[in-house]
Amino acid sequence: MLNLFLEGFGIYEGGKLEYAPKEFRFSSLSICSRDSASGYITNVGCDALGVDPLKFIGDNDFTSNATNTSKQLASGDTIKYKVYLNPARKGIRQGQIILTSHIASTTSVDTIAITVTVTDGTRILNASTTTLNFGKTTLCDERDSLFTLKNLGCDTLIISAVDLQGSGFSSDAETPIILLPGESKNITIKTTIDTAGGKTNNSAIISFKTDADTSISPITLQRTFSYPKSFSVGLTTDSLRATSGSVVVVSITSGDGLGQANSGVNTLDVDLTLNDDLLGYLKAVSPNKISRNGGHLTITGNPELQTLPSGSLADLYYEVFLTKDSATDIVMSNLKLNGGNQTNCEPKITNTNSAFTYRFECGDHILQRYLKGEAPLKIISVRPNPAQKEITVDYSTKTNENVTIEIIDVLGNLISKQIATTTSSRITLPISSLISGSYIIRLSQQDHTVSARFVKEQ
């Protein structure tokens, strides 16, 4: 048996670190773009080495898929990783990868630089509409709507000015408006009152000053509105002749749709001034609720004011007394609709036929109507009254427009109608075919209507 003894010695070299690249230098790109690059770490030595997790410092444009745990690399082992570039801002963007390795008891730290130049991206401004049409509204019906501005590009967009040109609208836009990529902003538009010159519509445009790559068309704003309704109120009587002890009826009449459906009027307040010694109040007849406080009347509808078949809002009954007084005025004043609301949107009274004179003539007290001011149309007299065969109507008008003359019964039925063309005239109407009872003679011209009552006898 032969025994050999071998003896020798070796040199410890340990692991050896090698990595690439030594620097990540990305090509210039826009802020809208993305990029990535690969790297590796390998042990080219003959013994193991340790590698700590890669650390990134610097701008937050860079991330990596490298493991976040420590690794032991045997000889020949390799770690592959990627660096991702997702630009957050423009300009020169920089970062570093800190690579820490351990060979035996020695620790080494290597630095891998990362650099890129980020340039401008696209700025695309989009509006959700090109027109906002608020339709037709009443004058004080304030409405609002909105449109949306959105940045469809990949770069930050700045709207430095929102210019509203026109009238009747307001905007809540406050500039500058900064929109990040994909971000949007709602702009509220409200209607305002602009009736200068009797306008019935408003229009405006909204334009934008921005740093967007392309401009957007102005947004058109449109609105049409209607003015509040206007009505007329007057006084008429059922008889132009009354003696002591008799009863006369004073009617509060309406015109231009007051008392009809959808008038928008639910109350009428009025003061009646008269000589209580000559005319004593008895009662009121009306489809509406009548509240009386001295000479003040409040007429309340349910919900809107309505009229009697004769067309009056209320008939007021008075008893005639023979006193030392030979005359009294019956004057209607201080008219208020809907409690006297004076806003631009409330209905208005634009025409009143509001006074009578009750005077003594030839032993009788006669109630004769007159108009306050220069009324465009008025009835001067209806005679005889009562009548059997015919009545003569004296009237006057301030214009050359035709006058429509109608006879109406107490139920509101039209009995006869004819047209007169003179500016100041007298017309005689046959009534012999009418049955006995009370009737209304009504004259109309353009927007003005006046009426009086007469009695047909056998």
WOBEL-V130165 format. One record per residue. N is the residue number from 1. RES is the residue in one letter. SS is DSSP state (~ for helix, > for strand, _ for the rest). PSI is psi as a letter, one per 40 degrees, with the letter a starting at -180 (none if undefined). Layout:
n	res	ss	psi
N	RES	SS	PSI
N	RES	SS	PSI
This chain:
n	res	ss	psi
1	M	_	h
2	L	_	h
3	N	_	h
4	L	_	h
5	F	_	h
6	L	_	i
7	E	_	h
8	G	_	a
9	F	_	i
10	G	_	i
11	I	_	h
12	Y	_	h
13	E	_	d
14	G	_	a
15	G	_	i
16	K	_	h
17	L	>	h
18	E	>	h
19	Y	>	i
20	A	>	i
21	P	_	i
22	K	_	e
23	E	>	h
24	F	>	h
25	R	>	g
26	F	_	i
27	S	_	i
28	S	_	i
29	L	>	i
30	S	>	i
31	I	_	e
32	C	_	e
33	S	_	i
34	R	>	i
35	D	>	i
36	S	>	i
37	A	>	i
38	S	>	i
39	G	>	i
40	Y	>	i
41	I	>	h
42	T	>	i
43	N	>	h
44	V	_	e
45	G	_	a
46	C	_	e
47	D	_	i
48	A	_	i
49	L	>	i
50	G	>	i
51	V	>	h
52	D	_	i
53	P	_	i
54	L	_	h
55	K	>	h
56	F	>	h
57	I	>	i
58	G	>	a
59	D	_	i
60	N	_	e
61	D	_	e
62	F	>	h
63	T	>	i
64	S	>	i
65	N	_	e
66	A	_	i
67	T	_	i
68	N	_	f
69	T	_	i
70	S	_	i
71	K	>	i
72	Q	>	h
73	L	>	h
74	A	_	i
75	S	_	h
76	G	_	e
77	D	_	i
78	T	>	i
79	I	>	h
80	K	>	i
81	Y	>	i
82	K	>	i
83	V	>	h
84	Y	>	h
85	L	>	h
86	N	>	g
87	P	_	h
88	A	_	d
89	R	_	i
90	K	_	i
91	G	>	a
92	I	>	h
93	R	>	h
94	Q	>	i
95	G	>	i
96	Q	>	i
97	I	>	h
98	I	>	h
99	L	>	h
100	T	>	h
101	S	>	i
102	H	>	h
103	I	>	h
104	A	_	b
105	S	_	e
106	T	>	h
107	T	>	h
108	S	>	i
109	V	>	h
110	D	>	i
111	T	>	h
112	I	>	h
113	A	>	i
114	I	>	h
115	T	>	i
116	V	>	i
117	T	>	h
118	V	>	h
119	T	>	i
120	D	_	i
121	G	_	a
122	T	_	i
123	R	_	h
124	I	_	h
125	L	>	h
126	N	>	h
127	A	>	i
128	S	_	e
129	T	_	i
130	T	_	e
131	T	>	h
132	L	>	h
133	N	>	h
134	F	>	e
135	G	>	a
136	K	>	h
137	T	>	i
138	T	>	i
139	L	_	d
140	C	_	e
141	D	_	g
142	E	_	h
143	R	_	i
144	D	>	i
145	S	>	i
146	L	>	i
147	F	>	i
148	T	>	h
149	L	>	h
150	K	>	i
151	N	>	h
152	L	_	e
153	G	_	a
154	C	_	e
155	D	_	i
156	T	_	h
157	L	>	h
158	I	>	h
159	I	>	h
160	S	>	e
161	A	>	i
162	V	>	h
163	D	>	h
164	L	>	h
165	Q	>	h
166	G	>	a
167	S	_	i
168	G	_	e
169	F	>	i
170	S	>	i
171	S	>	i
172	D	_	e
173	A	_	h
174	E	_	h
175	T	_	i
176	P	_	i
177	I	>	h
178	I	>	h
179	L	>	h
180	L	_	i
181	P	_	h
182	G	_	e
183	E	_	i
184	S	>	i
185	K	>	h
186	N	>	h
187	I	>	h
188	T	>	h
189	I	>	h
190	K	>	i
191	T	>	i
192	T	_	i
193	I	_	h
194	D	_	g
195	T	_	e
196	A	~	h
197	G	~	e
198	G	~	f
199	K	_	i
200	T	_	e
201	N	>	i
202	N	>	i
203	S	>	i
204	A	>	i
205	I	>	i
206	I	>	h
207	S	>	i
208	F	>	h
209	K	>	h
210	T	>	i
211	D	_	f
212	A	_	i
213	D	_	d
214	T	_	i
215	S	_	i
216	I	_	i
217	S	_	i
218	P	_	i
219	I	>	h
220	T	>	h
221	L	>	h
222	Q	>	i
223	R	>	h
224	T	>	h
225	F	>	i
226	S	>	i
227	Y	_	i
228	P	_	i
229	K	_	i
230	S	>	h
231	F	>	i
232	S	>	i
233	V	>	h
234	G	>	a
235	L	>	h
236	T	>	i
237	T	>	i
238	D	_	e
239	S	_	h
240	L	_	e
241	R	_	h
242	A	>	h
243	T	_	i
244	S	_	h
245	G	_	e
246	S	_	i
247	V	>	h
248	V	>	i
249	V	>	h
250	V	>	h
251	S	>	h
252	I	>	h
253	T	>	i
254	S	>	i
255	G	>	i
256	D	_	f
257	G	_	e
258	L	_	h
259	G	_	e
260	Q	_	i
261	A	_	i
262	N	_	f
263	S	_	d
264	G	_	e
265	V	_	h
266	N	_	e
267	T	>	i
268	L	>	h
269	D	>	h
270	V	>	i
271	D	>	h
272	L	>	h
273	T	>	h
274	L	_	i
275	N	_	h
276	D	_	e
277	D	_	d
278	L	_	d
279	L	>	h
280	G	>	h
281	Y	>	h
282	L	>	d
283	K	>	i
284	A	>	h
285	V	>	h
286	S	_	i
287	P	_	e
288	N	_	i
289	K	>	h
290	I	>	h
291	S	>	h
292	R	>	h
293	N	>	g
294	G	_	b
295	G	_	e
296	H	>	h
297	L	>	h
298	T	>	h
299	I	>	h
300	T	>	h
301	G	_	i
302	N	_	g
303	P	_	d
304	E	_	i
305	L	_	i
306	Q	_	i
307	T	_	i
308	L	_	i
309	P	_	d
310	S	_	e
311	G	_	e
312	S	>	i
313	L	>	d
314	A	>	i
315	D	>	h
316	L	>	h
317	Y	>	h
318	Y	>	i
319	E	>	h
320	V	>	h
321	F	_	h
322	L	_	h
323	T	_	a
324	K	_	d
325	D	_	h
326	S	_	e
327	A	>	i
328	T	>	i
329	D	>	h
330	I	>	h
331	V	>	h
332	M	>	h
333	S	>	i
334	N	>	f
335	L	>	h
336	K	>	h
337	L	>	i
338	N	~	f
339	G	~	e
340	G	~	e
341	N	_	h
342	Q	_	e
343	T	_	i
344	N	_	e
345	C	_	e
346	E	_	i
347	P	_	i
348	K	>	i
349	I	>	h
350	T	>	e
351	N	>	h
352	T	>	i
353	N	>	g
354	S	_	e
355	A	>	i
356	F	>	i
357	T	>	h
358	Y	>	h
359	R	>	i
360	F	>	h
361	E	>	h
362	C	_	f
363	G	_	e
364	D	>	i
365	H	>	h
366	I	>	h
367	L	>	h
368	Q	>	h
369	R	>	i
370	Y	>	i
371	L	_	i
372	K	_	h
373	G	_	a
374	E	_	g
375	A	_	i
376	P	_	e
377	L	>	h
378	K	>	i
379	I	>	h
380	I	>	d
381	S	>	i
382	V	>	h
383	R	>	i
384	P	_	i
385	N	_	h
386	P	_	i
387	A	>	i
388	Q	_	d
389	K	_	d
390	E	>	i
391	I	>	i
392	T	>	h
393	V	>	h
394	D	>	h
395	Y	>	i
396	S	>	i
397	T	>	i
398	K	_	e
399	T	_	i
400	N	_	e
401	E	_	i
402	N	_	i
403	V	>	h
404	T	>	h
405	I	>	h
406	E	>	i
407	I	>	h
408	I	>	h
409	D	>	i
410	V	_	e
411	L	_	e
412	G	_	e
413	N	_	h
414	L	>	h
415	I	>	d
416	S	>	i
417	K	>	h
418	Q	>	i
419	I	>	h
420	A	>	i
421	T	_	e
422	T	_	i
423	T	_	d
424	S	>	h
425	S	>	i
426	R	>	h
427	I	>	h
428	T	>	h
429	L	>	h
430	P	>	h
431	I	_	e
432	S	_	d
433	S	_	e
434	L	_	i
435	I	_	i
436	S	_	i
437	G	>	a
438	S	>	i
439	Y	>	i
440	I	>	h
441	I	>	h
442	R	>	h
443	L	>	h
444	S	>	i
445	Q	>	h
446	Q	_	b
447	D	_	e
448	H	>	h
449	T	>	h
450	V	>	i
451	S	>	i
452	A	>	i
453	R	>	i
454	F	>	i
455	V	>	h
456	K	>	h
457	E	_	i
458	Q	_	none
